């Protein structure tokens, strides 16, 4: 090994040792889906209670058949960027369907939700502009803001007074402004106050990008966070993903035709990335069919989340995401291990994904879960929490 290679090894080893001391090192473990909400790990079957596959559609026979048929028809990969040769028909059909579902003029597909958020803000803003990002917004929104070259300000989580103060102080000195927020916050499960946020945006001439990755399919009658309010609170930029309730893979932006056309030429993660495989688009189309016609399926994750929260005496959930704060990294890891021993997969969430001191169990509810399994999970967690409190 060269001297440079040796120094790199030493650097990585020191960093890993530091992560180990802080209980922050990550490990990947082979986990095999075996149908419904069941996975196999280390020779045991576990109830998966931390997946984002809220409707269980990644395991749905119709969705799988659609993906297989698309692969047979068009091949395993797209072959190139959309702007070169990667524009297979399923992509255009899915964009039309998502635009209609979200009530926008157009839609643009990306390779993932993360890539979408790396693309949108830098394509619209640059030096001399202003971006305001919710403190707890997903990491890719913060990353896209920084990539834009605009001035980036973070406002307090769902704090509209703080947002107003910052807009009032800074908006006049900048050419354009954007506000970036999750619709459903992925680690807390709460909703952005979209009516108040959009009112501020209009008052200060700021464009709003809402990441609704965890909303589509499961709240707002399936249309997402925007339709949790009356009247619906519709931002000009609605971003989302195909990889959660839609059970596939990829990201999208629903917006006006002019905005989508601009991004087709300026969004680098679109221009310079191979298009989605036909199977992904076809699977998402089949899932969208189910979401549009099956109200019981759409409503089941929320019903299960409410059942779980009632059992534990927790506040009424706003989404199928229920966090249970453990505090320290070690407490979250220990609780996760105890739940795995009891037959449940619930991964510990630690910094930097969440702020220091708020390590947690992030429990998510899947239409494929049985009520009896949710009751057992609630009881197992209640026992863990009681033991933890008694030891403090």
N, C-alpha and C positions, 0 to 999 in steps of 0.2 A: 504494500500500500504506500502511496506517495505521502510526503509530509503534509500536503494539503488534505489528503484523505484522512490521515491520522488526526489532524486537528479538528476536522469535521466530526469524526467519531467521538472525540473527547467532548466537544461542544454538545452534541446530542445526548451523550451519557450524563453530563452534568445537568442538563435541563430536565431529563427524565427523573433523575434522582430528586431534584427539587419538586417536581410534580408529585412524586411518591410521598415525600414528607408532608405535603399539603393535602393528600388524598384527592388529587385532581388529575391523576393520570387516567387516560381512557383506554379501554380494551374492547376489542370486537370479539364476539363469540358466535359460532355457527348456530343459526336458529332457522329451523325449517318449518314453513307453513304447512299444515296438514289438513286444512279445511276449516271453514267457519272462523271462529276466533281462537283456534287452537294452534299452538306451535310445539315443535319438538326441539329440545335442547338437552345435550348430554344424556340422551337415552330416556328422558322424561317428557311427558306431555304437560304443557302449562296453558292456563288461560291467559291470553295476551290482552293486557289491560293498559297498554301504553302505545298502541299503534294509532296512526292517523287515518287508517282505512275505515272511516267512521260508519260507512254503510256496508262494509264487507264485500264491496264490489270487485276488489282485486281477485277474490276467490269465487266470484259468481260464474256459473257455467256459460251463460249467454255472453258475458263480457269476454271470457277466455276464448270462446268460439269465434267471436268477432275478430279478436286479435290474430288467431290462427288463420282465419280465412284471408285477412288482409296480407299476412306474411306470404301465404301461398300465391296470392294474386300479384303482389308488388315486390316481394323480396323482404329480406331481414333488415335492411338498412335503407336510408334515403339516398345515399351515394354522394351527396354534396350539399352545399348551402342551398337554401330556397332560391337564391338569386342566380344560381348556376344551373343545376339540374335537379334540385331536390324538392320540387313542388308537386308531389303526388296528390291525386284528387282528394284523398281523405283530409288533408290539411285544409284545403279550401272549404270543404263541407263543414268541418268542425268549427272553423272561424265563423262561418255564417250562422251556425247553430248557437254558438256561445254569444255572439252579438245579439241575436234575437232573444235569448234567454235573459241576458243582462240588460236588454233594452237600449242598446247603443247602435250607432251606425255601422261600426266595424269592429274587428277583432284581429289581433296579431299573435301568433303562436311563437313560443321560444323553447329552447332545449330543456329548461327547468324554471321553476319559480325563482330560484336564486339568480339565474342568468337574466330573467326578465327585469328584476330590480337592479341589477348591474347595468342594464341597458337604458331604462326609461329616463331616469333623472339626468344622466350625462348627455343623452340625446336632446334634451330640452333646455338645459341650463349650462352656464359656463361662468368664467370669471366675470365679476360684476353683478352676479345674481345672488340670491339668498335662498337657503334651504333650512326649514325648521322641522326637526324630527322628534317624535315622541321618544322619551328616554327609554321606554321599554319596547320600542318597535323592533322588529326582527333585524338580526345582524345584517342581512343583505340590503335592507333599506338604508342603514347607516353607511354601508360600504358604497352603495350607489351614490349617495350624497357626496361622500368624500371624493369619489372618482370624477364628479362633475366639474370640480375646480371652483365651484361657487363657495360663498361663505356658508358654513354649516353651524347652526345653533341647535342645541337640544333643549326642549321644553319639558317641564315636569309631567309625569305620566298622567294623561287625561286631564291636565290642569289647564282649563281654558283661560283662566285669569293670567297665568304665566305666558301662555301663547299670545294673548292679546297684548300684554305688556311688551313682549319682544317684537311683535309686528309693529306696534306703534312706534317703538324706538328705532327700528332698523329698516322698515319697508321703504321709506322714502329715499334712502340712499342707494337703493339697488334697482336694477333694470327690471328684472322679473323675480318672482318668489314662488316657492312651492312648499306645501305642508305635506309631510309623509307620516303615515300612521298605519298600524294594523287595523283591520276591522274587528276581528277576534284576536286578542293577544295570546300568543301560542303557549306561553308558560303560566299564565294566570287565568285564562278563559274568560276574562271580562271583555266588554265591548267598548269601542271608541264612541264618544258622544257625538255622533256624526251631525245631527242637526245644528248643535251649537258650533261645532268646528267649521262646518260649511258656511254658516252665517259670518263667522270671523273671516274666513277666506274671501267671501264676497266683499266684505267691508274693506278689506285691505288689498283687493285684486291679487290674490294668491291662488295658484292652482293646487288642487288637492289630489294626491295619489293615495288610494286606500288598498292595502294588501289584504285581500279577503280569502287567503288560502284556506283558513279554517272555518269559513262561513258558508261557502257555497255547498249546497246539497243538504245541509242539516239545520240551518236556522233561516228565519225570514221566508218560510214556506219553500225552502230550497234555494231561493234567489240570493241568500247571503245576508250580511250585516245591513246592507242598505235598506232591506225590506223589513227590518225589525222595528222601524219607526213609522208613524203615520202623520203626514204622508211620507212615502219613502224618501230617504236622504241620499241623493244620487250625486256622487262626485264626478268630475270630468275624466278621471283616470281610475279605472277599476282593474286591478291586477289580481291574479289568482293562479292556482296550480291545478294540474290534472292528477296529481299524485296522492291526494288525500281522499275526500269523499268520492271522487271520480275513479279511484282505483287504478289509475294508469301512471303515466309519467309525462312531464312537460309543464310549461307555464304559459300564461296568456296575459294580454292587455286588451280590455274592452274600452273603447274610446270613440271619438269622432273619426270620420273617414280621413279628414285632413291630418289629424295627429298620427293615426296608424300609417298613412302613406309617408309621412315624414320619417317615422321610425324605420320603415322598410329601407330607406336610404341611409339613415344615420345611426341606427342602433348597432354598435359593433358586435355585441354577442349574438346578433341575428345574422349580420352580413358575413361574419367570419367563422360561423359555426355550422356544422352539418345539421340538416333539418331532422326533425323527429322521425323515427321509423314509422312505417305505415301501421304497424301493430299498435303503437301507442295511441295514435289518433283514432283508429277504429275502436279500440277498447273504450276510449273516452266518449265516443259517440254512443256506444251501446249503454254506457253508464248514464249518460245524459237522458237517454230514452227512459230508463228506469226512474230516474229522479223526477222527471216531468210527470210521469203517470202514476207513481206509487206514493201517495201521501203517508201511508202507514210506515213505509220504509224510511222516509225523510224524518218522521217524527220520533222514531224509536230511540235513537241515541239520546235525545234530550229527555225522554221519559225515563230511561235507565239512569241518567245522571241525576235526575230529581229523586228517584228512588234511593240511590246511594246516599245522597246528601241528607235525606230525611232520616235514614238509618243512623247516620253519624251525628245528626244534629248540626249540620253545616248549613250555611246560607244557601238560598235558592240559586242554582247555577244559571248562568247566562248562555252557556254553550256546553257541548259535550266534553269540555276540558275542566277537570276539577283538580286544583293543586292542594296538596296537604303539606304544609311547611314543617320541616324537621329542624331547621336552623343550621346545624353544623354539617359539614361534608360527611363526617364519619357516621352521624346519626342517620342521614339519608341512605348511605351505603348499607348500614346494618339493617334498617327497616326493609330495604329492597331485598336483601339476602333472606330475611325472615319470610317475606311474602313468597319468594321463589320456593323456599322449603315447603310452604303451604300450598304450592301449586299455581302461583300467579306470577306472570312476568310484568313487573312494574319497575322500570329503570330509575335509578336515582339521578336527579338533575342537579348539577353543581356549577359553580362559577367556572368560566366566564359566561355560561349560558344564562345564568341568573345572578343577581347581585350577591356579593359576599354576605354571609349570614342568613341567606334565604334558601339554602339547599332544600330540596323538596322531593316528594313523590308526585309525579304528574300522571294522573289517572285519566284515561280517555275511554269513551264508551262507544261500542260498536253494535250495530243493528243485529249482528250475529250472536251477541252475548245472551245467555239465558238469565232470567230473573234470579233463579236460585244461585247461580254463580256470582252475580252481583251482590246478593245478600251475604254469601260466604266471604267474599272479598271485604265487604264492609265490616263484618264481624272480626275477621283476621286483623284488619287494620285497627279496629277499636282496641283489640287486645294488645297490639304492639304499642299504641299510643298510651294506654293505661300503664303498661310496664315502664315505658320511657319516662312518663311523668312521675311515677313512684320512685324511680332511681335518681331523679333530680333533687 
